[in-house]
C-alpha cells in the first residue's frame, strides 16, 4: 500500500517522515507548506477532486494528516465542476466548527476510497504510552492533573482548546485560539507579578470524542522550555493521545530544568 501524507505547517510532518521506514508521498495545501520537508504535490481546496484523482493515479491507498492548517480563503473562480458540488457540504461543516470540518475532510477522503491512518498507527513512537518520563509527581501534582483533565474535557466538549494550566487546584489559564505558546507566556506574566512557589502543571489532551486519526495535540522541546519559563513543575498529558516531537530532547531539557514529564 502507498501512503500519502497531507502535511501542514510546523515540524511534525518532517518528524513523522523521519520515523517511517519508507518515505510517503508528501502533499500540502497551498500556503501551508511544512518545515524542512520537500513536498511532491501542492493542492487547493477549490481543486480537491482533481487532487484526489492525482493521488489515486499515483497509487495511493492510505492517507495520513500531520501539521497545522487554517481555513483557507476560497476563490470561486478556481472551482472545477466536481469540487463545486462539494461546496455546500464543506461550508456547512466549517460553520459547525473545527471538529466538524475535520470530520468532513476525513469523510471526503474516505468516500474517494482512501483509508485514513493515524500517526499512532504508523509511528507509535511519537505517541508515548503511560509513564513518568522524567522527574517526580507529588500527590498535589497528581490532584492538579486530575483537575486539569476535567477542565480540558469541558473545554473540548465545546471545541475551545486542548490544554490548561493548574496549580494548587486553581486554573491559571486555558488554551484557546492563540495556542499553547501564548497561554504559557500569559502564565509567565502572572508569575512575574505574583510568583507561585508550588509550580503547578501544564496539561494536554485530545478533545472528547475527537477522531484520533487527525489533529492530535502536539508537544515538543520548545513546550518544555516555555513551561519552565512559566514557573511550572512539569507537563502532563493523556497517554496515547498526544504527539511528542523528539522525546529524547524533551526529556533532556526537562531534566536540566527540573521539570517532570508524565504521560498520564
Buried (B, 14 or more C-beta within 10 A) or exposed (E): EEBBBBBBBBBBBBBBBEEEEEEBBBBBBEEBBBEEBEBBBBBBBBBBBBBBEBBEEEEBEBBBBBBBBEEEEBEEEEBEEEBEEBBEEBEEBBEEEBBBBBBBBBEBBEEBEBBBBBBBEBBEEBBBEEEBBBBEBEEBBBEBBBBBBBBBBEBBEEEBBBBBBBBBEEBBBBBEEEEBEEBBBBBBEBBEEEEBEBBBBBBBBBBEEBBBBBBBBBBBBBBBBBBBBBBBBBBBBBBBBBBBBBBEBBBBBBBEBEBBBBBB
